Amino acid sequence: MTSEESPLWERFHIEVVPTVMVFSAGSGVFRVDGVAGEGLLPRDVTAIERAVVRAAGRPPSRR
């Protein structure tokens, strides 16, 4: 079995749910592992938003 055929959890070494990964041009550029059974912390959500903006190559919005 090649790495492309393996389950995603194995391919990306996911050991806890939630795990959020941001990709740009096919490469992983950011990853955050949440707390099993509890989810993501507010600072994790902010970091994910920033990573998505950086990966998209656009300036952050002013909310």
Backbone bond lengths (Angstrom), bond angles and torsions (degrees), N, CA, C in turn:
res aa  C-N    CA-C-N  psi(-1)  N-CA   C-N-CA  omega(-1)  CA-C   N-CA-C  phi
1 M - - - 1.447 - - 1.524 108.77 -
2 T 1.339 116.28 131.70 1.463 120.15 177.40 1.525 109.97 -86.22
3 S 1.327 116.22 167.30 1.465 119.41 -179.54 1.530 111.14 -62.79
4 E 1.340 117.81 -30.10 1.456 120.85 178.09 1.529 111.89 -68.69
5 E 1.325 117.91 -23.01 1.456 122.08 -178.37 1.524 112.51 -93.65
6 S 1.313 118.00 -13.19 1.452 120.83 -177.41 1.525 109.88 -74.25
7 P 1.327 117.17 157.07 1.460 119.52 177.82 1.531 110.48 -59.32
8 L 1.320 116.46 148.96 1.465 120.24 -177.66 1.514 112.36 -57.81
9 W 1.340 118.02 -40.33 1.461 120.16 -179.25 1.517 111.08 -59.99
10 E 1.314 116.27 -34.13 1.465 120.69 179.30 1.526 110.63 -79.62
11 R 1.309 115.51 -43.69 1.462 121.56 -177.83 1.533 111.67 -59.50
12 F 1.347 116.89 -38.07 1.452 120.76 -177.06 1.522 113.08 -106.58
13 H 1.328 116.38 12.42 1.474 122.25 176.10 1.531 112.35 56.34
14 I 1.330 115.34 46.42 1.460 120.65 179.49 1.517 108.69 -86.68
15 E 1.324 115.62 121.13 1.461 121.45 -178.21 1.518 112.63 -116.50
16 V 1.330 117.60 -12.48 1.459 121.17 -179.08 1.527 108.86 -139.09
17 V 1.317 115.08 147.05 1.456 121.03 175.63 1.513 106.38 -116.24
18 P 1.301 119.94 125.24 1.464 125.95 11.73 1.524 113.06 -89.77
19 T 1.311 114.95 146.60 1.457 123.80 168.10 1.520 105.86 -126.17
20 V 1.313 117.44 129.01 1.456 122.07 179.38 1.515 107.76 -117.85
21 M 1.335 115.02 130.40 1.456 120.83 178.06 1.518 108.66 -125.09
22 V 1.333 116.47 140.97 1.455 122.63 176.52 1.518 106.86 -112.60
23 F 1.342 115.57 132.52 1.455 121.72 -179.01 1.516 109.87 -117.45
24 S 1.317 115.81 146.79 1.455 122.54 173.85 1.517 107.45 -139.04
25 A 1.312 116.17 126.79 1.466 122.08 -179.04 1.531 112.00 53.26
26 G 1.334 115.90 36.76 1.455 121.15 175.82 1.517 116.03 83.10
27 S 1.315 117.44 0.77 1.463 120.78 179.92 1.524 110.18 -116.17
28 G 1.322 115.14 143.19 1.451 120.01 176.08 1.518 109.99 -70.09
29 V 1.337 117.14 124.95 1.461 120.52 -178.36 1.526 112.35 -114.35
30 F 1.329 116.61 -11.55 1.455 120.37 -179.14 1.524 108.84 -159.29
31 R 1.324 114.60 147.04 1.463 119.56 178.75 1.522 108.87 -150.92
32 V 1.318 115.45 139.86 1.458 120.87 172.93 1.525 107.75 -138.71
33 D 1.318 115.01 132.85 1.460 121.41 176.29 1.515 107.67 -103.01
34 G 1.313 116.12 124.46 1.453 120.67 178.82 1.518 111.20 -77.92
35 V 1.311 115.12 -168.88 1.454 122.02 179.47 1.524 107.25 -101.92
36 A 1.321 116.96 120.89 1.465 121.28 -177.84 1.521 110.24 -53.61
37 G 1.311 115.52 128.59 1.453 121.07 178.07 1.514 114.66 80.90
38 E 1.333 117.40 -8.01 1.462 120.49 -178.32 1.513 113.29 -121.97
39 G 1.294 118.43 -26.70 1.459 121.03 177.81 1.509 113.54 99.50
40 L 1.327 114.28 -151.33 1.457 121.82 -177.59 1.521 110.33 -101.56
41 L 1.295 115.97 145.92 1.456 121.63 175.04 1.533 108.99 -80.83
42 P 1.320 118.40 155.01 1.471 119.65 178.24 1.532 113.12 -54.34
43 R 1.325 117.58 -37.45 1.473 119.19 179.61 1.531 110.65 -66.97
44 D 1.350 117.23 -29.80 1.467 120.52 176.58 1.521 110.72 -66.33
45 V 1.327 116.46 -42.25 1.471 121.16 -179.96 1.524 109.56 -63.34
46 T 1.309 117.69 -42.27 1.469 121.77 177.72 1.527 110.41 -62.30
47 A 1.314 117.15 -42.78 1.471 120.91 179.43 1.525 111.10 -64.90
48 I 1.327 117.00 -37.87 1.472 121.11 178.06 1.524 109.51 -64.62
49 E 1.338 116.88 -46.24 1.468 120.33 178.69 1.526 110.95 -56.96
50 R 1.314 117.01 -44.72 1.471 120.76 179.76 1.528 111.44 -64.52
51 A 1.318 116.99 -39.92 1.468 120.82 179.69 1.524 111.06 -65.20
52 V 1.322 117.01 -38.63 1.467 120.68 178.67 1.520 109.98 -64.89
53 V 1.314 117.03 -43.20 1.469 120.81 178.81 1.527 110.21 -61.76
54 R 1.338 116.85 -45.80 1.475 120.14 178.82 1.524 110.75 -62.17
55 A 1.323 116.86 -42.83 1.470 120.34 -178.19 1.529 111.15 -65.56
56 A 1.329 116.04 -32.26 1.461 120.15 179.54 1.520 111.85 -78.75
57 G 1.336 116.79 -14.30 1.450 120.88 178.05 1.501 113.86 71.83
58 R 1.327 116.56 30.62 1.458 119.18 178.59 1.525 109.35 -125.21
59 P 1.316 116.52 156.06 1.465 118.96 -179.66 1.526 110.58 -68.26
60 P 1.322 117.43 150.76 1.464 120.86 179.19 1.520 110.60 -66.64
61 S 1.344 116.28 147.37 1.464 119.87 177.55 1.524 109.30 -76.05
62 R 1.272 115.91 156.83 1.474 121.40 177.90 1.515 107.62 -102.84
63 R 1.336 115.78 101.13 1.469 119.93 -179.81 1.492 111.10 -94.28
